[in-house]
Amino acid sequence: MPVNSKTILITGVSRGCGRALAEEFIRLGHLVLGCGRSEKEIVTLQSCFPTPHHFAVVDVADDAQVAAWASRVLAAHGAPDLLLNNAGIINRNAPLWEVPAREFSDVIDVNLKGTANLIRHFAPAMIRRGRGVIVNFSSGWGRSTDAGVAPYCATKWAIEGLTQALAQELPPGMAAVPLNPGIINTDMLRSCFGGSASGYPSPGEWAKIAAPHILKIDAGDNGRPLTVPGA
């Protein structure tokens, strides 16, 4: 790897923004460590981007899976320079009272608990090293709301608060930021917007703007709610 490359860990690399970011960071010469739930897509990533890059099937909502993966990653690669908590799901559009309890819990488990699980198992190594940036993906719906997506809004508003509290707990030299990625034409957006989602940038187009922006985040941004330019 180039001498100035960063080690970047990304959750939710199976598709969408996570997949696009992984590919763009690799194109820019960085080492990417990623996880996702789709075994088929992870195998594809392993084939396209072999060692030293690392991709694994991990459900971020399962703390035991995250702990086991973190142990392997930290032993092989050390603490990441950037931890990007990107993995997320959204509920099917419905009034809150029509969202089944299991579906509500799934959104909470992936979007909020999944983020906490990654922080629990990677932040201590980053803290011991004394540097690193944690980016927790928020949303425009983490700073505003809309009908039909109350569970998703709840998790993203929670991400904003969780991240700003975390920022107060980190030592000097580190940063935690909530990042609004903007509106991107992903499967998640199409589930909400339908055909009108096509009017927004594809993940690949977005990643070319987002990746350089993320790489510039440093300790001076600690606790600041950030937004990808143009979002």
N, CA and C of each residue as an Amber inpcrd file, in Angstrom:
protein
   693
   0.8410000  -1.1900000   0.0000000   0.0000000   0.0000000   0.0000000
   0.8860000   1.2540000   0.0000000   0.4000000   2.3680000  -0.6120000
   1.1610000   3.6210000  -0.5790000   1.4570000   4.0460000   0.8580000
   2.5780000   4.7340000   1.0650000   2.9940000   5.0850000   2.4260000
   1.9990000   6.0000000   3.1210000   1.2480000   6.7910000   2.3600000
   0.2880000   7.7180000   2.9690000  -1.1320000   7.1530000   2.9940000
  -1.2700000   5.8600000   2.7470000  -2.6150000   5.2810000   2.7260000
  -3.1680000   5.1520000   4.1370000  -4.4810000   5.1930000   4.2390000
  -5.1800000   5.0140000   5.5090000  -5.8190000   3.6300000   5.5460000
  -5.9950000   3.1260000   6.7580000  -6.7540000   1.9010000   6.9700000
  -8.1820000   2.3050000   7.3070000  -9.1100000   1.9240000   6.4410000
 -10.4960000   2.3900000   6.5580000 -11.4230000   1.1960000   6.7340000
 -12.1610000   1.1870000   7.8190000 -13.1070000   0.1130000   8.1010000
 -14.5200000   0.6190000   7.8200000 -15.2620000  -0.1320000   7.0120000
 -16.6050000   0.2760000   6.5820000 -17.5890000  -0.8550000   6.8300000
 -18.6970000  -0.5490000   7.4750000 -19.7670000  -1.5330000   7.6120000
 -20.7810000  -1.3300000   6.4820000 -21.5130000  -2.4080000   6.1750000
 -22.5160000  -2.3130000   5.1170000 -21.9190000  -2.1740000   3.7400000
 -20.8440000  -2.9640000   3.4470000 -20.1820000  -2.8450000   2.1450000
 -20.8170000  -3.7150000   1.0640000 -21.8740000  -4.4380000   1.4020000
 -22.4770000  -5.3500000   0.4200000 -23.1100000  -4.6090000  -0.7480000
 -23.5810000  -3.3880000  -0.5130000 -24.3060000  -2.6780000  -1.5630000
 -24.3330000  -1.1870000  -1.2570000 -24.9440000  -0.4360000  -2.1550000
 -25.2230000   0.9790000  -1.9200000 -23.9950000   1.8230000  -1.6330000
 -24.1540000   2.7430000  -0.6940000 -23.0920000   3.7030000  -0.3890000
 -21.8510000   3.0230000   0.1690000 -22.0350000   1.9940000   0.9900000
 -20.8860000   1.3040000   1.5540000 -20.0450000   0.6420000   0.4910000
 -20.6960000  -0.0120000  -0.4550000 -19.9790000  -0.6670000  -1.5590000
 -19.2480000   0.3810000  -2.3940000 -19.9350000   1.4640000  -2.7140000
 -19.3220000   2.5060000  -3.5390000 -18.1390000   3.1570000  -2.8350000
 -18.2650000   3.3890000  -1.5340000 -17.1520000   3.9730000  -0.7840000
 -15.9610000   3.0290000  -0.7510000 -16.2220000   1.7420000  -0.5200000
 -15.1330000   0.7670000  -0.4810000 -14.3550000   0.7990000  -1.7960000
 -15.0610000   0.7790000  -2.9060000 -14.4050000   0.7750000  -4.2140000
 -13.6480000   2.0740000  -4.4700000 -14.2190000   3.1970000  -4.0420000
 -13.5570000   4.4760000  -4.2810000 -12.3170000   4.6320000  -3.4070000
 -12.3940000   4.2350000  -2.1440000 -11.2230000   4.3280000  -1.2810000
 -10.0870000   3.4310000  -1.8000000 -10.4390000   2.2480000  -2.2750000
  -9.4180000   1.3660000  -2.8450000  -8.8010000   2.0050000  -4.0840000
  -9.6420000   2.6040000  -4.9260000  -9.1290000   3.2800000  -6.1260000
  -8.1550000   4.3880000  -5.7510000  -8.4010000   5.0420000  -4.6210000
  -7.5460000   6.1330000  -4.1720000  -6.2940000   5.6450000  -3.4490000
  -6.1580000   4.3320000  -3.2920000  -4.9350000   3.7830000  -2.7170000
  -4.9730000   3.4670000  -1.2450000  -6.1720000   3.3600000  -0.6630000
  -6.2900000   3.0760000   0.7600000  -6.6250000   1.6080000   1.0120000
  -6.3250000   1.1550000   2.2240000  -6.6220000  -0.2080000   2.6380000
  -8.0320000  -0.2440000   3.2140000  -8.8880000  -1.1060000   2.6860000
 -10.2800000  -1.1780000   3.1280000 -10.5590000  -2.5130000   3.8100000
 -11.1470000  -2.4200000   4.9840000 -11.6320000  -3.5610000   5.7470000
 -13.1430000  -3.3930000   5.8380000 -13.8980000  -4.3560000   5.3550000
 -15.3440000  -4.1550000   5.3070000 -16.1300000  -5.3730000   5.7200000
 -17.3670000  -5.1270000   6.0950000 -18.2680000  -6.2330000   6.4310000
 -19.6620000  -5.9480000   5.8870000 -20.4130000  -7.0200000   5.6970000
 -21.7880000  -6.9270000   5.2350000 -22.4920000  -8.2430000   5.5240000
 -23.7860000  -8.2750000   5.2840000 -24.5550000  -9.4850000   5.6030000
 -24.7240000 -10.4200000   4.4200000 -24.4910000  -9.9400000   3.2060000
 -24.6920000 -10.7640000   2.0210000 -23.4320000 -11.5640000   1.7020000
 -23.4920000 -12.8720000   1.8990000 -22.3250000 -13.7120000   1.6260000
 -21.9310000 -13.6340000   0.1520000 -22.9200000 -13.6140000  -0.7400000
 -22.6350000 -13.5440000  -2.1680000 -21.8380000 -12.2910000  -2.5090000
 -22.2580000 -11.1490000  -1.9980000 -21.5730000  -9.8950000  -2.3150000
 -20.2000000  -9.8080000  -1.6520000 -20.0800000 -10.3620000  -0.4580000
 -18.7770000 -10.3660000   0.2070000 -17.7830000 -11.2140000  -0.5760000
 -18.2280000 -12.3650000  -1.0710000 -17.3540000 -13.2110000  -1.8880000
 -16.9180000 -12.4580000  -3.1440000 -17.8350000 -11.7120000  -3.7450000
 -17.4900000 -10.9150000  -4.9230000 -16.4220000  -9.8730000  -4.5920000
 -16.5820000  -9.2010000  -3.4660000 -15.5900000  -8.2020000  -3.0540000
 -14.2440000  -8.8460000  -2.7750000 -14.2640000 -10.0050000  -2.1420000
 -13.0060000 -10.7130000  -1.8660000 -12.2770000 -11.0710000  -3.1590000
 -13.0580000 -11.4310000  -4.1730000 -12.4720000 -11.8020000  -5.4570000
 -11.9180000 -10.5810000  -6.1890000 -12.6820000  -9.4970000  -6.1550000
 -12.2630000  -8.2800000  -6.8700000 -11.1230000  -7.5550000  -6.1700000
 -11.1190000  -7.6000000  -4.8390000 -10.1370000  -6.8460000  -4.0510000
  -9.5160000  -7.7690000  -3.0060000  -8.5630000  -8.6000000  -3.4170000
  -7.9550000  -9.5610000  -2.4880000  -7.0270000  -8.8820000  -1.4790000
  -6.3600000  -9.7080000  -0.6860000  -5.4070000  -9.2240000   0.3120000
  -4.4660000  -8.1850000  -0.3230000  -4.2010000  -7.0840000   0.3810000
  -4.3820000  -6.8590000   1.8120000  -5.7620000  -6.3790000   2.2350000
  -6.6530000  -6.0830000   1.3020000  -8.0080000  -5.7060000   1.6860000
  -8.7020000  -6.9070000   2.3270000  -9.6840000  -6.6330000   3.1450000
 -10.3220000  -7.7130000   3.9040000 -11.8220000  -7.4660000   3.9640000
 -12.6050000  -8.4880000   3.5810000 -14.0610000  -8.3970000   3.6180000
 -14.6170000  -9.6490000   4.2820000 -15.6290000  -9.4650000   5.1370000
 -16.1670000 -10.5860000   5.9060000 -17.6750000 -10.4620000   6.0480000
 -18.3140000 -11.6100000   6.1990000 -19.7540000 -11.6490000   6.4560000
 -19.9600000 -11.4390000   7.9520000 -20.5570000 -10.3100000   8.3050000
 -20.8030000  -9.9640000   9.7070000 -22.1380000  -9.2340000   9.7950000
 -22.9560000  -9.6270000  10.7510000 -24.1920000  -8.9050000  11.0630000
 -23.8710000  -7.9500000  12.2000000 -23.8450000  -6.6540000  11.9230000
 -23.4290000  -5.6930000  12.9470000 -24.3630000  -5.6670000  14.1480000
 -25.5970000  -6.1550000  13.9640000 -26.5400000  -6.1860000  15.0780000
 -26.2130000  -7.2770000  16.0840000 -25.3190000  -8.2000000  15.7120000
 -24.9340000  -9.3180000  16.5820000 -23.6020000  -8.9860000  17.2370000
 -23.6360000  -8.6320000  18.5110000 -22.4180000  -8.1910000  19.1950000
 -21.3390000  -9.2600000  19.2050000 -21.7270000 -10.5250000  19.3290000
 -20.7340000 -11.6000000  19.3420000 -20.0190000 -11.7060000  18.0010000
 -20.7700000 -11.5550000  16.9020000 -20.1320000 -11.5770000  15.5800000
 -19.1690000 -10.4090000  15.4190000 -19.5750000  -9.2430000  15.8660000
 -18.7110000  -8.0650000  15.7560000 -17.4530000  -8.2560000  16.5910000
 -17.6050000  -8.8000000  17.8120000 -16.4550000  -9.0150000  18.6860000
 -15.4520000  -9.9680000  18.0520000 -15.9450000 -11.0560000  17.4670000
 -15.0480000 -12.0340000  16.8530000 -14.3340000 -11.4380000  15.6450000
 -15.0770000 -10.6810000  14.8290000 -14.4740000 -10.0580000  13.6590000
 -13.4400000  -9.0150000  14.0790000 -13.7660000  -8.2040000  15.0860000
 -12.8430000  -7.1740000  15.5520000 -11.5410000  -7.7920000  16.0360000
 -11.6430000  -8.9160000  16.7190000 -10.4390000  -9.5800000  17.2100000
  -9.5280000  -9.9760000  16.0530000 -10.1160000 -10.5140000  14.9810000
  -9.3220000 -10.9190000  13.8160000  -8.7260000  -9.7040000  13.1000000
  -9.5320000  -8.6900000  12.9090000  -9.0820000  -7.5010000  12.1780000
  -7.9660000  -6.7800000  12.9290000  -8.1520000  -6.5920000  14.2270000
  -7.1580000  -5.8580000  15.0100000  -5.8430000  -6.6230000  15.0840000
  -5.9270000  -7.9490000  15.1470000  -4.7040000  -8.7530000  15.1870000
  -3.9350000  -8.6490000  13.8710000  -4.6630000  -8.5880000  12.7760000
  -4.0250000  -8.5770000  11.4580000  -3.6340000  -7.1890000  10.9810000
  -4.4280000  -6.1720000  11.3200000  -4.2420000  -4.8530000  10.7260000
  -4.0640000  -3.7280000  11.7320000  -4.2970000  -3.9890000  13.0050000
  -4.2460000  -2.9160000  13.9830000  -5.4930000  -2.0530000  13.9260000
  -5.4800000  -0.9760000  14.6880000  -6.6390000  -0.0920000  14.7570000
  -6.8190000   0.6700000  13.4560000  -8.0560000   0.8400000  12.9950000
  -8.2790000   1.6040000  11.7610000  -8.0550000   3.0930000  11.9770000
  -7.6760000   3.7780000  10.8950000  -7.5940000   5.2380000  10.9440000
  -8.9830000   5.8530000  10.8680000  -9.8540000   5.1970000  10.0910000
 -11.2300000   5.6580000   9.9240000 -12.1760000   4.4980000  10.1660000
 -13.1500000   4.6890000  11.0390000 -14.2110000   3.7100000  11.2690000
 -15.5080000   4.3260000  10.7700000 -16.0660000   3.7620000   9.7110000
 -17.2750000   4.3050000   9.0950000 -18.4490000   3.3850000   9.3790000
 -19.3100000   3.8130000  10.2720000 -20.5180000   3.0610000  10.5990000
 -21.6130000   3.4300000   9.5980000 -21.6020000   2.7190000   8.4790000
 -22.5000000   3.0040000   7.3700000 -23.7090000   2.0800000   7.3220000
 -23.6020000   0.8580000   7.8490000 -24.6720000  -0.1320000   7.7240000
 -25.9970000   0.4160000   8.2660000 -27.0480000   0.2030000   7.5010000
 -28.3550000   0.6870000   7.9460000 -29.4780000   0.0760000   7.1480000
 -30.6510000   0.0040000   7.7630000 -31.8560000  -0.4460000   7.0870000
 -32.9740000   0.5390000   7.3860000 -34.0560000   0.4370000   6.6300000
 -35.1980000   1.3340000   6.8210000 -36.4660000   0.5040000   6.8680000
 -37.4380000   1.0020000   7.5980000 -38.7240000   0.3120000   7.6510000
 -39.5140000   0.5510000   6.3720000 -40.4190000  -0.3520000   6.0800000
 -41.3410000  -0.1260000   4.9610000 -42.2240000   1.0630000   5.2990000
 -42.4820000   1.9200000   4.3150000 -43.2810000   3.1110000   4.5690000
 -44.6070000   2.7510000   5.2180000 -44.8550000   3.3060000   6.3940000
 -46.1100000   3.0370000   7.1040000 -46.2080000   3.9690000   8.2930000
 -47.4370000   4.3180000   8.7030000 -47.5920000   5.0440000   9.9610000
 -46.9960000   4.2240000  11.1030000 -46.4970000   4.8920000  12.1040000
 -45.8060000   4.2120000  13.1950000 -46.6250000   3.0800000  13.8010000
 -47.9260000   3.3030000  13.9690000 -48.7570000   2.2800000  14.6150000
 -48.9630000   1.0420000  13.7510000 -48.5800000   1.1350000  12.4700000
 -48.7050000  -0.0270000  11.5900000 -47.3780000  -0.7590000  11.3790000
 -46.3070000  -0.2460000  11.9810000 -45.0050000  -0.9040000  11.8550000
 -44.9520000  -2.0480000  12.8680000 -44.7960000  -3.2960000  12.4150000
 -44.7440000  -4.4260000  13.3510000 -43.5810000  -4.2790000  14.3400000
 -43.7760000  -4.8180000  15.5280000 -42.7590000  -4.7000000  16.5770000
 -41.4250000  -5.2770000  16.1250000 -41.4560000  -6.4120000  15.3910000
 -40.2150000  -7.0390000  14.9490000 -39.4670000  -6.1390000  13.9660000
 -40.2140000  -5.5070000  13.0660000 -39.5900000  -4.6260000  12.0860000
 -38.9910000  -3.4010000  12.7710000 -39.7090000  -2.8480000  13.7400000
 -39.1960000  -1.7100000  14.4960000 -37.8910000  -2.1010000  15.1890000
 -37.8780000  -3.2750000  15.8200000 -36.6780000  -3.7310000  16.5250000
 -35.5080000  -3.9390000  15.5730000 -35.7860000  -4.4660000  14.3800000
 -34.7120000  -4.6920000  13.4100000 -34.0180000  -3.3860000  13.0340000
 -34.8060000  -2.3330000  12.8310000 -34.2360000  -1.0310000  12.4790000
 -33.3600000  -0.5090000  13.6200000 -33.8620000  -0.6330000  14.8450000
 -33.0810000  -0.2130000  16.0150000 -31.8000000  -1.0390000  16.1380000
 -31.9170000  -2.3540000  15.9460000 -30.7790000  -3.2500000  16.1520000
 -29.6410000  -2.9700000  15.1760000 -29.9670000  -2.7400000  13.9070000
 -28.9210000  -2.5000000  12.9080000 -28.4040000  -1.0700000  12.9940000
 -29.3010000  -0.1100000  12.9400000 -28.8880000   1.2860000  12.8090000
 -28.2450000   1.8540000  14.0650000 -28.7740000   1.4800000  15.2180000
 -28.2950000   2.0780000  16.4710000 -27.4030000   1.1250000  17.2510000
 -27.9130000  -0.0720000  17.5540000 -27.0920000  -1.0200000  18.3090000
 -25.8890000  -1.4730000  17.4910000 -26.0710000  -1.6220000  16.1700000
 -24.9490000  -2.0130000  15.3300000 -23.8150000  -1.0050000  15.4020000
 -24.1540000   0.2690000  15.3760000 -23.1450000   1.3200000  15.4990000
 -22.4280000   1.2170000  16.8390000 -23.1850000   1.0300000  17.9040000
 -22.5830000   0.9110000  19.2380000 -21.6880000  -0.3220000  19.3300000
 -22.1000000  -1.4200000  18.6840000 -21.2810000  -2.6390000  18.7220000
 -19.9080000  -2.4160000  18.0930000 -19.8810000  -1.7300000  16.9400000
 -18.5890000  -1.4500000  16.2920000 -17.7240000  -0.5570000  17.1620000
 -18.3120000   0.4490000  17.7570000 -17.5640000   1.3600000  18.6240000
 -17.0250000   0.6020000  19.8310000 -17.8520000  -0.2660000  20.3980000
 -17.4480000  -1.0280000  21.5890000 -16.1830000  -1.8430000  21.3340000
 -16.0660000  -2.4100000  20.1320000 -14.9760000  -3.3430000  19.8820000
 -13.7950000  -2.7530000  19.1090000 -13.9610000  -1.5640000  18.5240000
 -12.8320000  -0.9550000  17.8040000 -12.3110000   0.3160000  18.4660000
 -13.1730000   1.0700000  19.1300000 -12.7210000   2.3390000  19.7100000
 -11.5910000   2.1690000  20.7360000 -11.6310000   1.1570000  21.6090000
 -10.5280000   1.0410000  22.5850000  -9.1500000   0.9540000  21.9230000
  -9.0380000   0.2120000  20.8260000  -7.7380000   0.1150000  20.1320000
  -7.3530000   1.4540000  19.5190000  -8.3340000   2.1890000  19.0050000
  -8.0570000   3.5010000  18.4430000  -7.6170000   4.4650000  19.5370000
  -8.2590000   4.3640000  20.7000000  -7.9220000   5.2390000  21.8270000
  -6.5150000   4.9320000  22.3310000  -6.1750000   3.6510000  22.4160000
  -4.8240000   3.2840000  22.8700000  -3.7660000   3.8400000  21.9190000
  -4.0810000   3.8580000  20.6340000  -3.1300000   4.3980000  19.6590000
  -3.0830000   5.9190000  19.7110000  -4.1740000   6.5410000  20.1720000
  -4.1900000   7.9810000  20.3540000  -4.6350000   8.7910000  19.1610000
  -5.1890000   8.1200000  18.1540000  -5.6900000   8.8620000  16.9930000
  -6.7200000   8.0110000  16.2620000  -7.4900000   8.6860000  15.4140000
  -8.5060000   7.9870000  14.6290000  -9.7970000   8.7770000  14.5860000
 -10.5750000   8.5060000  13.5470000 -11.8460000   9.2050000  13.3330000
 -12.9690000   8.1720000  13.2180000 -14.0400000   8.4150000  13.9460000
 -15.2370000   7.5710000  13.8890000 -16.3390000   8.3850000  13.2160000
 -16.8320000   7.8860000  12.0940000 -17.9090000   8.5590000  11.3560000
 -19.1540000   7.6890000  11.4420000 -20.1700000   8.2040000  12.1000000
 -21.4460000   7.4950000  12.2210000 -22.4310000   8.1010000  11.2280000
 -22.8840000   7.2800000  10.2820000 -23.7490000   7.8040000   9.2370000
 -25.1230000   8.1370000   9.8010000 -25.4800000   9.3920000   9.6520000
 -26.7880000   9.8990000  10.0460000 -27.6340000   9.9900000   8.7790000
 -28.4170000  11.0360000   8.6730000 -29.3120000  11.2070000   7.5350000
 -29.9270000  12.5890000   7.6240000 -30.4880000  13.0320000   6.4870000
 -31.3230000  14.2300000   6.5650000 -32.4700000  14.0000000   7.5410000
 -32.8800000  12.7310000   7.6590000 -33.9390000  12.3570000   8.6030000
 -33.3880000  12.1140000  10.0040000 -32.1450000  12.4840000  10.2280000
 -31.6090000  12.5410000  11.5820000 -31.6130000  13.9630000  12.1050000
 -32.0270000  14.9000000  11.2130000 -32.0920000  16.3120000  11.5880000
 -33.4330000  16.9160000  11.2010000 -34.2820000  16.1090000  10.5990000
 -35.6540000  16.4950000  10.2530000 -36.4690000  15.2120000  10.3000000
 -37.7430000  15.2800000   9.9520000 -38.5900000  14.0840000  10.0080000
 -39.5220000  14.0460000   8.8060000 -40.1530000  12.8860000   8.6200000
 -41.1570000  12.7370000   7.5790000 -42.0940000  11.6130000   7.9890000
 -43.2660000  11.6270000   7.4120000 -44.2530000  10.5870000   7.7040000
 -43.8320000   9.2710000   7.0640000 -44.1800000   8.1720000   7.7230000
 -43.9540000   6.8480000   7.1630000 -42.6240000   6.2220000   7.4970000
 -41.7090000   7.0010000   8.0720000 -40.3740000   6.4780000   8.3710000
 -39.9610000   6.7980000   9.8140000 -40.9260000   6.7820000  10.7200000
 -40.6460000   7.1510000  12.1150000 -39.5570000   6.2920000  12.7550000
 -39.5560000   4.9560000  12.5660000 -38.4740000   4.1680000  13.1890000
 -37.0900000   4.5720000  12.6710000 -36.9830000   4.7850000  11.3670000
 -35.7080000   5.1930000  10.7870000 -35.2920000   6.5570000  11.3270000
 -36.2280000   7.5100000  11.3640000 -35.9210000   8.8320000  11.9120000
 -35.4460000   8.7190000  13.3590000 -36.1020000   7.8710000  14.1350000
 -35.7310000   7.7120000  15.5430000 -34.2870000   7.2530000  15.6740000
 -33.8720000   6.3080000  14.8210000 -32.4950000   5.8160000  14.9230000
 -31.4900000   6.8750000  14.4940000 -31.8150000   7.6490000  13.4880000
 -30.8460000   8.6300000  13.0090000 -30.7630000   9.8440000  13.9320000
 -31.8750000  10.2210000  14.5520000 -31.7900000  11.2500000  15.5860000
 -30.9540000  10.7220000  16.7560000 -31.1110000   9.4410000  17.0770000
 -30.3150000   8.8410000  18.1490000 -28.8350000   8.8190000  17.7950000
 -28.5180000   8.5550000  16.5370000 -27.1220000   8.5580000  16.0940000
 -26.5020000   9.9340000  16.3100000 -27.2620000  10.9800000  16.0300000
 -26.7460000  12.3300000  16.2430000 -26.3750000  12.5440000  17.7120000
 -27.2560000  12.1700000  18.6220000 -26.9890000  12.3610000  20.0470000
 -25.8930000  11.4440000  20.5590000 -25.9410000  10.1820000  20.1440000
 -24.9160000   9.2180000  20.5600000 -23.5320000   9.7040000  20.1330000
 -23.4200000  10.1950000  18.9140000 -22.1160000  10.6000000  18.3880000
 -21.5890000  11.8310000  19.1030000 -22.4520000  12.7880000  19.3860000
 -21.9790000  13.9800000  20.0690000 -21.5790000  13.6780000  21.5030000
 -22.2670000  12.7270000  22.1540000 -21.8470000  12.3030000  23.4940000
 -20.5100000  11.5710000  23.4220000 -20.3710000  10.6840000  22.4310000
 -19.1030000   9.9730000  22.2440000 -17.9630000  10.9560000  22.0320000
 -18.2100000  12.0000000  21.2720000 -17.1690000  12.9940000  20.9970000
 -16.6330000  13.6080000  22.2870000 -17.4850000  13.7470000  23.2840000
 -17.0670000  14.3180000  24.5640000 -16.2510000  13.3270000  25.3960000
 -16.3410000  12.0530000  25.0300000 -15.6420000  11.0130000  25.7840000
 -14.2720000  10.6760000  25.1970000 -14.0360000  11.0460000  23.9550000
 -12.7850000  10.6870000  23.2960000 -11.6360000  11.5790000  23.7570000
 -10.4090000  11.0620000  23.7450000  -9.2540000  11.8720000  24.1250000
  -8.8710000  12.8340000  23.0010000  -8.0580000  13.8400000  23.3060000
  -7.5630000  14.7380000  22.2590000  -6.8460000  13.9320000  21.1690000
  -6.9860000  14.4130000  19.9320000  -6.3620000  13.7250000  18.8140000
  -7.3050000  12.8180000  18.0570000  -8.5230000  12.6040000  18.6110000
  -9.5130000  11.7650000  17.9490000 -10.7620000  12.5760000  17.6360000
 -11.6400000  11.9820000  16.8450000 -12.8920000  12.6530000  16.5080000
 -13.9870000  11.6340000  16.2820000 -15.1910000  12.0320000  16.6540000
 -16.4100000  11.3010000  16.3040000 -17.3670000  12.3170000  15.7100000
 -17.8970000  12.0140000  14.5320000 -18.8070000  12.9450000  13.8720000
 -20.0130000  12.2010000  13.3100000 -21.2080000  12.8210000  13.3830000
 -22.3540000  12.2970000  12.6480000 -22.3400000  12.9020000  11.2530000
 -22.4980000  12.0610000  10.2420000 -22.4060000  12.5310000   8.8630000
 -23.7200000  12.3040000   8.1290000 -24.2900000  13.3820000   7.6130000
 -25.4450000  13.2790000   6.7200000 -24.9080000  13.0740000   5.3150000
 -25.1120000  11.8880000   4.7210000 -24.5340000  11.6350000   3.3960000
 -25.2540000  12.3380000   2.2630000 -26.4810000  12.8170000   2.5220000
 -27.2760000  13.4130000   1.4630000 -28.2650000  12.4100000   0.9000000
 -28.8400000  12.7280000  -0.2370000 -29.8610000  11.8720000  -0.8520000
 -29.2400000  11.1640000  -2.0430000 -29.1870000   9.8260000  -1.9660000
 -28.5140000   9.0200000  -2.9850000 -29.4830000   7.9690000  -3.5050000
 -29.3810000   7.6770000  -4.7680000 -30.2970000   6.7170000  -5.4000000
 -29.8890000   5.2790000  -5.0620000 -30.2710000   4.8400000  -3.8790000
 -29.9830000   3.4920000  -3.3970000 -31.2850000   2.6970000  -3.2880000
 -31.1490000   1.4110000  -2.9780000 -32.3380000   0.5790000  -2.7460000
 -33.1900000   1.1560000  -1.6300000 -32.5400000   1.6710000  -0.5810000
 -33.2850000   2.2420000   0.5420000 -34.0920000   3.4520000   0.0970000
 -33.4780000   4.3130000  -0.6990000 -34.2110000   5.4950000  -1.1500000
 -35.3700000   5.0950000  -2.0480000 -35.1430000   4.1260000  -2.9310000
 -36.2210000   3.6890000  -3.8260000 -37.3860000   3.0940000  -3.0540000
 -37.1150000   2.5030000  -1.8830000 -38.2060000   1.9500000  -1.0770000
 -39.1070000   3.0540000  -0.5410000 -38.5620000   4.2630000  -0.4400000
 -39.3400000   5.4070000   0.0570000 -39.8610000   6.2860000  -1.0720000
 -38.9710000   6.5690000  -2.0400000 -39.2840000   7.5510000  -3.0730000
 -39.8280000   6.9410000  -4.3520000 -39.6960000   5.6200000  -4.4920000
 -40.1350000   4.9950000  -5.7330000 -39.2980000   5.4750000  -6.9090000
 -39.9410000   5.6840000  -8.0620000 -39.2430000   6.0600000  -9.2840000
 -38.5550000   7.4000000  -9.2190000 -39.0050000   8.2930000  -8.3380000
 -38.3860000   9.6180000  -8.2590000 -36.9630000   9.5580000  -7.6950000
 -36.5760000   8.4100000  -7.1200000 -35.2130000   8.2760000  -6.6020000
 -34.1790000   8.4090000  -7.7150000 -34.5920000   8.1320000  -8.9570000
 -33.6500000   8.1840000 -10.0770000 -33.1430000   9.5940000 -10.3490000
 -33.7760000  10.5840000  -9.7740000 -33.3370000  11.9590000  -9.9610000
 -32.1500000  12.3380000  -9.0910000 -31.6780000  11.4020000  -8.2630000
 -30.5660000  11.6890000  -7.3560000 -29.3120000  10.9270000  -7.7870000
 -28.1380000  11.3310000  -7.3000000 -26.8890000  10.6870000  -7.7370000
 -26.8550000   9.1990000  -7.3940000 -26.2000000   8.4200000  -8.2290000
 -25.9710000   7.0100000  -7.9320000 -24.9250000   6.9120000  -6.8260000
 -24.8230000   5.7660000  -6.1410000 -23.7840000   5.6150000  -5.1150000
 -22.3810000   5.8760000  -5.6530000 -22.1000000   5.4080000  -6.8730000
 -20.7730000   5.6280000  -7.4430000 -20.4660000   7.0910000  -7.6600000
 -21.4420000   7.8380000  -8.1780000 -21.2660000   9.2800000  -8.3870000
 -21.0660000   9.9850000  -7.0500000 -21.8780000   9.6030000  -6.0840000
 -21.8040000  10.2110000  -4.7450000 -20.4550000   9.9380000  -4.0910000
 -19.9500000   8.7100000  -4.2090000 -18.7150000   8.3190000  -3.5280000
 -17.5260000   9.1430000  -3.9920000 -17.5250000   9.5810000  -5.2400000
 -16.4070000  10.3730000  -5.7480000 -16.3310000  11.7320000  -5.0470000
 -17.4650000  12.2090000  -4.5490000 -17.4920000  13.4560000  -3.7700000
 -17.3000000  13.1570000  -2.2890000 -17.9690000  12.1020000  -1.8120000
 -17.9720000  11.8060000  -0.3790000 -16.6210000  11.3230000   0.1350000
 -15.9310000  10.4680000  -0.6320000 -14.6750000   9.8990000  -0.1340000
 -13.6280000  10.9700000   0.1890000 -13.3480000  11.9190000  -0.7130000
 -12.3750000  12.9610000  -0.3660000 -12.8170000  13.8010000   0.8330000
 -14.1230000  14.0330000   0.9460000 -14.6410000  14.8080000   2.0790000
 -14.3860000  14.0610000   3.3830000 -14.6590000  12.7680000   3.3990000
 -14.4670000  11.9620000   4.6070000 -12.9910000  11.9030000   4.9830000
 -12.1270000  11.7950000   3.9980000 -10.6840000  11.7080000   4.2740000
 -10.1410000  12.9710000   4.9410000 -10.8340000  14.0850000   4.7830000
 -10.3710000  15.3470000   5.3680000 -10.8340000  15.5430000   6.8110000
 -11.7370000  14.6930000   7.3020000 -12.2310000  14.8400000   8.6750000
 -11.0910000  14.5540000   9.6430000 -10.9060000  15.4430000  10.6200000
  -9.8320000  15.2360000  11.5890000 -10.2870000  15.6420000  12.9860000
  -9.3490000  15.6600000  13.9140000  -9.6810000  15.9260000  15.3150000
 -10.3590000  17.2770000  15.5140000 -10.0770000  18.2250000  14.6400000
 -10.7080000  19.5340000  14.7510000 -12.2030000  19.5100000  14.4830000
 -12.6920000  18.4240000  13.8890000 -14.1320000  18.2880000  13.6020000
 -14.8880000  17.5590000  14.7020000 -14.2030000  17.1680000  15.7570000
 -14.8330000  16.3340000  16.7810000 -16.1670000  16.8960000  17.2630000
 -17.2180000  16.0780000  17.1480000 -18.5380000  16.4630000  17.6300000
 -19.3550000  17.2990000  16.6610000 -18.7650000  17.7150000  15.5420000
 -19.4930000  18.5670000  14.5960000 -20.4050000  17.7310000  13.7000000
 -21.6930000  18.0880000  13.5960000 -22.5520000  17.4260000  12.6090000
 -22.1340000  17.8690000  11.2050000 -21.7330000  16.9240000  10.3740000
 -21.2400000  17.2440000   9.0450000 -22.1820000  16.7260000   7.9750000
 -22.0650000  17.3000000   6.7960000 -22.8810000  16.9010000   5.6340000
 -21.9870000  16.8300000   4.4160000 -22.1410000  15.7890000   3.6210000
 -21.3780000  15.6750000   2.3800000 -21.7410000  16.8610000   1.4820000
 -20.7510000  17.5580000   0.9270000 -21.0210000  18.7300000   0.0970000
 -22.0010000  18.3930000  -1.0340000 -22.9210000  19.3290000  -1.2510000
 -23.9180000  19.1490000  -2.3000000 -25.1350000  18.3670000  -1.8720000
 -25.1200000  17.8570000  -0.6270000 -26.2610000  17.0640000  -0.1480000
 -27.4490000  17.9620000   0.1360000
